[in-house]
Amino acid sequence: MEDINMVTKEKLENTITVGFFNQEMEGNLELYQKTFDIVLADNASFEELEEILFEKMKEG
């Protein structure tokens, strides 16, 4: 979770943040969803991230 602080708030406007969620699903998932633009869980692969980003590029 601390990694989100590596980018200044000003730069976050133009940044897509991704959280890889590998902890207890119940307690922290909502926090991850509030913190990151995209949350991948259950040991998701970078291929899944690539697909999501590709879809977002097509939308925008």
N, C-alpha and C positions, 0 to 999 in steps of 0.2 A: 504494500500500500504506500510505502514511503516514496516509491519511485515517481509517483505523480508530482511530487514537489521538485523534480529535476528540471521541469520546464516552468518558466515564469507565467503568471496568469495572463499577461499580455499576449504571449505566444500561443497559449492554449486555444485562443480564438480560431487559429488556423491549423490546429493540430487535432488529429484523431487519436484518442487515448484508448489503449487496449489493456484490459486486466485479465490475467490468466488465473482463474479461481480454482485452487486445488486444496481448499480447506473444508471444514465442516459446512456443508451447503446451507443448513438451516439458519445459523446465526449471522453470517456475514455477507450473504449474497446480496441483500438489499443495499448494504453499504457499498459494495463493489459496483452495483448498478447505478448508484447515485454518483460515484466517483469517476467511473470510466465510461466512454462512449460505447465501447464494445466490451462485453464480458464473455470469455470463453471458459467453459468448465469441463470437468471430466477428462482431463488430459487431452484437450482438443489439439489438433495439429495446425501447423502454419498453413496447410492447404485450405483448411476451413476459413482461416483468417483471410487468405487470398481471395476466396470466393466471396466473402462478405464485402471486402474492399472493392472488388470488381463490380459488384452489384451497386454499391454506393456511387461509384464513378459513373455508371450508366444512368443513375437517377439524376445526378447533378450535372 
